[in-house]
Amino acid sequence: MIFEQIHVECYSGYKANERPVAFTFRDQRWEVAEIVDRWYEGSREAGRPALDYFKVRTREGETFLLRYNALFNAWAIAVPGSKNKEV
């Protein structure tokens, strides 16, 4: 999948950037209605940053995959239609 960096508005409870509540992708703001799935990758493996993934459904009914890289405090979105490519 190809990931593109985006701006994400987050809920911050007991930790910063706990979960996304809205994001801007290609000049459109999307509000998150539901977190459909969530999983983690890396951090326990040497040389791999901790990545948090969120499969979200927007108020408009669209589904997106968001990724948070805590090391760089950066959010990205899986570009719709991109497959089998790693960035």
LINRALIN-V399876 format. One record per residue. N is the residue number from 1. NEAR is the number of other C-alpha atoms within 12 Angstrom. Layout:
n=<N/N>
near=<NEAR/NEAR>
This chain:
n=<1/2/3/4/5/6/7/8/9/10/11/12/13/14/15/16/17/18/19/20/21/22/23/24/25/26/27/28/29/30/31/32/33/34/35/36/37/38/39/40/41/42/43/44/45/46/47/48/49/50/51/52/53/54/55/56/57/58/59/60/61/62/63/64/65/66/67/68/69/70/71/72/73/74/75/76/77/78/79/80/81/82/83/84/85/86/87>
near=<18/19/27/23/23/28/26/30/24/23/16/13/10/8/10/14/24/22/32/39/26/28/32/25/25/14/9/14/18/27/25/30/21/23/26/21/18/21/19/20/18/18/15/11/10/8/9/14/20/22/25/29/29/32/26/31/24/25/18/15/15/18/24/35/35/45/39/38/27/23/15/13/21/24/32/31/34/29/24/17/13/15/12/11/11/11/14>
